[in-house]
Amino acid sequence: MHFDQGFGDPLPYPDASFDRVLSSFMFHHLPPDEKRNTLREVRRVLKPTGEFHMADFEGPDDGAPRFVARLLHFHSHMKENSASLVLGIMRQAGFGDPQKVGRRTTAFAGVAYYRAAASRC
């Protein structure tokens, strides 16, 4: 197993190079166009049987935020982090069967867990 850490800009890997890609608490920082581009790039480097896994803060429409969550949601990028928008962007990027597979409430905000298949089976 090999672990690389990086950004979602054009990745320096050939098409279909990875079995899995993980994104952890980065997605909410991206403006909408970069979210789309990042997910297309992730999809490009996944093998046909690969999976994408992501954990990130939920958007303001995904539950009753606590005080600190309200501060986080003030940022315009957080408004684009609702489950319906994230799943829609995953579908647009070519992922098959994207799902919100879990959630957890922390002291700061809700955290959503997503999974999507590389292929559209």
PyMOL CGO cylinders between C-alpha atoms (Angstrom):
from pymol import cmd
from pymol.cgo import CYLINDER

trace = [
    CYLINDER, 0.00, 0.00, 0.00, 1.17, 3.50, -0.81, 0.3, 1, 1, 1, 1, 1, 1,
    CYLINDER, 1.17, 3.50, -0.81, -0.22, 6.77, 0.55, 0.3, 1, 1, 1, 1, 1, 1,
    CYLINDER, -0.22, 6.77, 0.55, 0.17, 10.09, -1.29, 0.3, 1, 1, 1, 1, 1, 1,
    CYLINDER, 0.17, 10.09, -1.29, -1.01, 13.39, 0.08, 0.3, 1, 1, 1, 1, 1, 1,
    CYLINDER, -1.01, 13.39, 0.08, -1.88, 16.18, -2.31, 0.3, 1, 1, 1, 1, 1, 1,
    CYLINDER, -1.88, 16.18, -2.31, -4.37, 18.58, -3.78, 0.3, 1, 1, 1, 1, 1, 1,
    CYLINDER, -4.37, 18.58, -3.78, -7.08, 18.01, -6.39, 0.3, 1, 1, 1, 1, 1, 1,
    CYLINDER, -7.08, 18.01, -6.39, -5.41, 20.07, -9.11, 0.3, 1, 1, 1, 1, 1, 1,
    CYLINDER, -5.41, 20.07, -9.11, -4.38, 18.11, -12.16, 0.3, 1, 1, 1, 1, 1, 1,
    CYLINDER, -4.38, 18.11, -12.16, -2.95, 15.05, -10.49, 0.3, 1, 1, 1, 1, 1, 1,
    CYLINDER, -2.95, 15.05, -10.49, 0.42, 13.77, -11.71, 0.3, 1, 1, 1, 1, 1, 1,
    CYLINDER, 0.42, 13.77, -11.71, -0.87, 10.22, -12.23, 0.3, 1, 1, 1, 1, 1, 1,
    CYLINDER, -0.87, 10.22, -12.23, -2.05, 8.33, -15.28, 0.3, 1, 1, 1, 1, 1, 1,
    CYLINDER, -2.05, 8.33, -15.28, -5.71, 7.51, -15.81, 0.3, 1, 1, 1, 1, 1, 1,
    CYLINDER, -5.71, 7.51, -15.81, -7.04, 4.56, -13.79, 0.3, 1, 1, 1, 1, 1, 1,
    CYLINDER, -7.04, 4.56, -13.79, -4.09, 4.44, -11.38, 0.3, 1, 1, 1, 1, 1, 1,
    CYLINDER, -4.09, 4.44, -11.38, -5.76, 3.98, -7.99, 0.3, 1, 1, 1, 1, 1, 1,
    CYLINDER, -5.76, 3.98, -7.99, -8.09, 1.60, -6.21, 0.3, 1, 1, 1, 1, 1, 1,
    CYLINDER, -8.09, 1.60, -6.21, -9.21, 4.25, -3.72, 0.3, 1, 1, 1, 1, 1, 1,
    CYLINDER, -9.21, 4.25, -3.72, -9.04, 7.99, -3.21, 0.3, 1, 1, 1, 1, 1, 1,
    CYLINDER, -9.04, 7.99, -3.21, -9.79, 9.61, 0.14, 0.3, 1, 1, 1, 1, 1, 1,
    CYLINDER, -9.79, 9.61, 0.14, -10.67, 13.24, 0.80, 0.3, 1, 1, 1, 1, 1, 1,
    CYLINDER, -10.67, 13.24, 0.80, -10.76, 14.42, 4.39, 0.3, 1, 1, 1, 1, 1, 1,
    CYLINDER, -10.76, 14.42, 4.39, -12.08, 17.84, 5.45, 0.3, 1, 1, 1, 1, 1, 1,
    CYLINDER, -12.08, 17.84, 5.45, -10.89, 19.64, 2.34, 0.3, 1, 1, 1, 1, 1, 1,
    CYLINDER, -10.89, 19.64, 2.34, -13.93, 19.80, 0.08, 0.3, 1, 1, 1, 1, 1, 1,
    CYLINDER, -13.93, 19.80, 0.08, -15.70, 22.63, 1.92, 0.3, 1, 1, 1, 1, 1, 1,
    CYLINDER, -15.70, 22.63, 1.92, -12.74, 24.95, 1.22, 0.3, 1, 1, 1, 1, 1, 1,
    CYLINDER, -12.74, 24.95, 1.22, -13.29, 24.79, -2.54, 0.3, 1, 1, 1, 1, 1, 1,
    CYLINDER, -13.29, 24.79, -2.54, -15.47, 27.13, -4.59, 0.3, 1, 1, 1, 1, 1, 1,
    CYLINDER, -15.47, 27.13, -4.59, -18.12, 25.33, -6.72, 0.3, 1, 1, 1, 1, 1, 1,
    CYLINDER, -18.12, 25.33, -6.72, -16.06, 25.17, -9.95, 0.3, 1, 1, 1, 1, 1, 1,
    CYLINDER, -16.06, 25.17, -9.95, -13.05, 23.73, -8.14, 0.3, 1, 1, 1, 1, 1, 1,
    CYLINDER, -13.05, 23.73, -8.14, -15.27, 21.14, -6.44, 0.3, 1, 1, 1, 1, 1, 1,
    CYLINDER, -15.27, 21.14, -6.44, -16.41, 19.95, -9.87, 0.3, 1, 1, 1, 1, 1, 1,
    CYLINDER, -16.41, 19.95, -9.87, -12.89, 19.94, -11.32, 0.3, 1, 1, 1, 1, 1, 1,
    CYLINDER, -12.89, 19.94, -11.32, -11.47, 18.13, -8.30, 0.3, 1, 1, 1, 1, 1, 1,
    CYLINDER, -11.47, 18.13, -8.30, -14.06, 15.36, -8.47, 0.3, 1, 1, 1, 1, 1, 1,
    CYLINDER, -14.06, 15.36, -8.47, -13.54, 14.92, -12.21, 0.3, 1, 1, 1, 1, 1, 1,
    CYLINDER, -13.54, 14.92, -12.21, -9.81, 14.58, -11.58, 0.3, 1, 1, 1, 1, 1, 1,
    CYLINDER, -9.81, 14.58, -11.58, -10.39, 12.06, -8.78, 0.3, 1, 1, 1, 1, 1, 1,
    CYLINDER, -10.39, 12.06, -8.78, -12.65, 10.06, -11.07, 0.3, 1, 1, 1, 1, 1, 1,
    CYLINDER, -12.65, 10.06, -11.07, -10.01, 10.14, -13.82, 0.3, 1, 1, 1, 1, 1, 1,
    CYLINDER, -10.01, 10.14, -13.82, -7.30, 8.55, -11.66, 0.3, 1, 1, 1, 1, 1, 1,
    CYLINDER, -7.30, 8.55, -11.66, -9.54, 5.81, -10.23, 0.3, 1, 1, 1, 1, 1, 1,
    CYLINDER, -9.54, 5.81, -10.23, -9.53, 2.32, -11.72, 0.3, 1, 1, 1, 1, 1, 1,
    CYLINDER, -9.53, 2.32, -11.72, -12.91, 1.18, -13.08, 0.3, 1, 1, 1, 1, 1, 1,
    CYLINDER, -12.91, 1.18, -13.08, -13.44, -0.85, -9.89, 0.3, 1, 1, 1, 1, 1, 1,
    CYLINDER, -13.44, -0.85, -9.89, -12.16, 1.97, -7.65, 0.3, 1, 1, 1, 1, 1, 1,
    CYLINDER, -12.16, 1.97, -7.65, -13.95, 3.90, -4.94, 0.3, 1, 1, 1, 1, 1, 1,
    CYLINDER, -13.95, 3.90, -4.94, -13.93, 7.46, -3.69, 0.3, 1, 1, 1, 1, 1, 1,
    CYLINDER, -13.93, 7.46, -3.69, -14.38, 8.11, 0.03, 0.3, 1, 1, 1, 1, 1, 1,
    CYLINDER, -14.38, 8.11, 0.03, -14.90, 11.54, 1.54, 0.3, 1, 1, 1, 1, 1, 1,
    CYLINDER, -14.90, 11.54, 1.54, -15.47, 12.99, 5.01, 0.3, 1, 1, 1, 1, 1, 1,
    CYLINDER, -15.47, 12.99, 5.01, -16.36, 16.66, 5.32, 0.3, 1, 1, 1, 1, 1, 1,
    CYLINDER, -16.36, 16.66, 5.32, -18.50, 19.13, 7.20, 0.3, 1, 1, 1, 1, 1, 1,
    CYLINDER, -18.50, 19.13, 7.20, -22.17, 19.08, 6.34, 0.3, 1, 1, 1, 1, 1, 1,
    CYLINDER, -22.17, 19.08, 6.34, -23.80, 22.06, 4.72, 0.3, 1, 1, 1, 1, 1, 1,
    CYLINDER, -23.80, 22.06, 4.72, -26.20, 24.28, 6.65, 0.3, 1, 1, 1, 1, 1, 1,
    CYLINDER, -26.20, 24.28, 6.65, -29.28, 22.49, 5.27, 0.3, 1, 1, 1, 1, 1, 1,
    CYLINDER, -29.28, 22.49, 5.27, -28.23, 19.03, 6.51, 0.3, 1, 1, 1, 1, 1, 1,
    CYLINDER, -28.23, 19.03, 6.51, -29.13, 19.38, 10.17, 0.3, 1, 1, 1, 1, 1, 1,
    CYLINDER, -29.13, 19.38, 10.17, -29.46, 21.82, 13.01, 0.3, 1, 1, 1, 1, 1, 1,
    CYLINDER, -29.46, 21.82, 13.01, -26.02, 23.37, 13.38, 0.3, 1, 1, 1, 1, 1, 1,
    CYLINDER, -26.02, 23.37, 13.38, -24.60, 24.34, 16.73, 0.3, 1, 1, 1, 1, 1, 1,
    CYLINDER, -24.60, 24.34, 16.73, -23.20, 27.80, 17.41, 0.3, 1, 1, 1, 1, 1, 1,
    CYLINDER, -23.20, 27.80, 17.41, -19.73, 27.10, 16.01, 0.3, 1, 1, 1, 1, 1, 1,
    CYLINDER, -19.73, 27.10, 16.01, -21.31, 25.39, 12.99, 0.3, 1, 1, 1, 1, 1, 1,
    CYLINDER, -21.31, 25.39, 12.99, -23.27, 28.56, 12.30, 0.3, 1, 1, 1, 1, 1, 1,
    CYLINDER, -23.27, 28.56, 12.30, -19.99, 30.45, 12.18, 0.3, 1, 1, 1, 1, 1, 1,
    CYLINDER, -19.99, 30.45, 12.18, -18.52, 27.88, 9.78, 0.3, 1, 1, 1, 1, 1, 1,
    CYLINDER, -18.52, 27.88, 9.78, -21.63, 27.98, 7.60, 0.3, 1, 1, 1, 1, 1, 1,
    CYLINDER, -21.63, 27.98, 7.60, -21.29, 31.73, 7.26, 0.3, 1, 1, 1, 1, 1, 1,
    CYLINDER, -21.29, 31.73, 7.26, -18.58, 31.06, 4.70, 0.3, 1, 1, 1, 1, 1, 1,
    CYLINDER, -18.58, 31.06, 4.70, -20.14, 30.89, 1.24, 0.3, 1, 1, 1, 1, 1, 1,
    CYLINDER, -20.14, 30.89, 1.24, -18.37, 27.62, 0.35, 0.3, 1, 1, 1, 1, 1, 1,
    CYLINDER, -18.37, 27.62, 0.35, -20.18, 25.83, 3.17, 0.3, 1, 1, 1, 1, 1, 1,
    CYLINDER, -20.18, 25.83, 3.17, -23.53, 26.63, 1.56, 0.3, 1, 1, 1, 1, 1, 1,
    CYLINDER, -23.53, 26.63, 1.56, -22.38, 24.46, -1.35, 0.3, 1, 1, 1, 1, 1, 1,
    CYLINDER, -22.38, 24.46, -1.35, -21.66, 21.49, 0.94, 0.3, 1, 1, 1, 1, 1, 1,
    CYLINDER, -21.66, 21.49, 0.94, -25.19, 20.16, 1.39, 0.3, 1, 1, 1, 1, 1, 1,
    CYLINDER, -25.19, 20.16, 1.39, -25.53, 16.44, 0.77, 0.3, 1, 1, 1, 1, 1, 1,
    CYLINDER, -25.53, 16.44, 0.77, -27.79, 16.94, -2.25, 0.3, 1, 1, 1, 1, 1, 1,
    CYLINDER, -27.79, 16.94, -2.25, -25.28, 19.28, -3.93, 0.3, 1, 1, 1, 1, 1, 1,
    CYLINDER, -25.28, 19.28, -3.93, -22.26, 17.09, -3.11, 0.3, 1, 1, 1, 1, 1, 1,
    CYLINDER, -22.26, 17.09, -3.11, -24.00, 13.98, -4.45, 0.3, 1, 1, 1, 1, 1, 1,
    CYLINDER, -24.00, 13.98, -4.45, -25.06, 15.88, -7.57, 0.3, 1, 1, 1, 1, 1, 1,
    CYLINDER, -25.06, 15.88, -7.57, -21.50, 17.04, -8.24, 0.3, 1, 1, 1, 1, 1, 1,
    CYLINDER, -21.50, 17.04, -8.24, -20.28, 13.45, -7.77, 0.3, 1, 1, 1, 1, 1, 1,
    CYLINDER, -20.28, 13.45, -7.77, -22.79, 12.25, -10.38, 0.3, 1, 1, 1, 1, 1, 1,
    CYLINDER, -22.79, 12.25, -10.38, -21.76, 15.04, -12.79, 0.3, 1, 1, 1, 1, 1, 1,
    CYLINDER, -21.76, 15.04, -12.79, -18.13, 13.98, -12.36, 0.3, 1, 1, 1, 1, 1, 1,
    CYLINDER, -18.13, 13.98, -12.36, -19.03, 10.49, -13.58, 0.3, 1, 1, 1, 1, 1, 1,
    CYLINDER, -19.03, 10.49, -13.58, -19.24, 8.56, -10.31, 0.3, 1, 1, 1, 1, 1, 1,
    CYLINDER, -19.24, 8.56, -10.31, -21.69, 5.71, -10.02, 0.3, 1, 1, 1, 1, 1, 1,
    CYLINDER, -21.69, 5.71, -10.02, -24.04, 5.35, -7.08, 0.3, 1, 1, 1, 1, 1, 1,
    CYLINDER, -24.04, 5.35, -7.08, -22.73, 8.18, -4.88, 0.3, 1, 1, 1, 1, 1, 1,
    CYLINDER, -22.73, 8.18, -4.88, -24.13, 7.90, -1.36, 0.3, 1, 1, 1, 1, 1, 1,
    CYLINDER, -24.13, 7.90, -1.36, -24.02, 9.67, 1.95, 0.3, 1, 1, 1, 1, 1, 1,
    CYLINDER, -24.02, 9.67, 1.95, -23.18, 6.63, 4.04, 0.3, 1, 1, 1, 1, 1, 1,
    CYLINDER, -23.18, 6.63, 4.04, -23.09, 8.20, 7.47, 0.3, 1, 1, 1, 1, 1, 1,
    CYLINDER, -23.09, 8.20, 7.47, -22.97, 11.29, 9.60, 0.3, 1, 1, 1, 1, 1, 1,
    CYLINDER, -22.97, 11.29, 9.60, -21.68, 12.29, 12.97, 0.3, 1, 1, 1, 1, 1, 1,
    CYLINDER, -21.68, 12.29, 12.97, -22.22, 15.34, 15.12, 0.3, 1, 1, 1, 1, 1, 1,
    CYLINDER, -22.22, 15.34, 15.12, -19.10, 16.90, 16.60, 0.3, 1, 1, 1, 1, 1, 1,
    CYLINDER, -19.10, 16.90, 16.60, -18.63, 19.87, 18.90, 0.3, 1, 1, 1, 1, 1, 1,
    CYLINDER, -18.63, 19.87, 18.90, -18.15, 22.01, 15.79, 0.3, 1, 1, 1, 1, 1, 1,
    CYLINDER, -18.15, 22.01, 15.79, -20.58, 20.75, 13.19, 0.3, 1, 1, 1, 1, 1, 1,
    CYLINDER, -20.58, 20.75, 13.19, -22.09, 17.75, 11.51, 0.3, 1, 1, 1, 1, 1, 1,
    CYLINDER, -22.09, 17.75, 11.51, -19.71, 15.57, 9.54, 0.3, 1, 1, 1, 1, 1, 1,
    CYLINDER, -19.71, 15.57, 9.54, -20.89, 13.65, 6.50, 0.3, 1, 1, 1, 1, 1, 1,
    CYLINDER, -20.89, 13.65, 6.50, -19.31, 10.49, 5.11, 0.3, 1, 1, 1, 1, 1, 1,
    CYLINDER, -19.31, 10.49, 5.11, -19.66, 9.78, 1.40, 0.3, 1, 1, 1, 1, 1, 1,
    CYLINDER, -19.66, 9.78, 1.40, -18.77, 6.89, -0.89, 0.3, 1, 1, 1, 1, 1, 1,
    CYLINDER, -18.77, 6.89, -0.89, -18.96, 6.62, -4.66, 0.3, 1, 1, 1, 1, 1, 1,
    CYLINDER, -18.96, 6.62, -4.66, -17.96, 4.00, -7.20, 0.3, 1, 1, 1, 1, 1, 1,
    CYLINDER, -17.96, 4.00, -7.20, -15.70, 4.89, -10.10, 0.3, 1, 1, 1, 1, 1, 1,
    CYLINDER, -15.70, 4.89, -10.10, -17.93, 3.12, -12.58, 0.3, 1, 1, 1, 1, 1, 1,
    CYLINDER, -17.93, 3.12, -12.58, -21.57, 3.84, -13.31, 0.3, 1, 1, 1, 1, 1, 1,
    CYLINDER, -21.57, 3.84, -13.31, -22.52, 0.13, -13.10, 0.3, 1, 1, 1, 1, 1, 1,
]
cmd.load_cgo(trace, "trace")
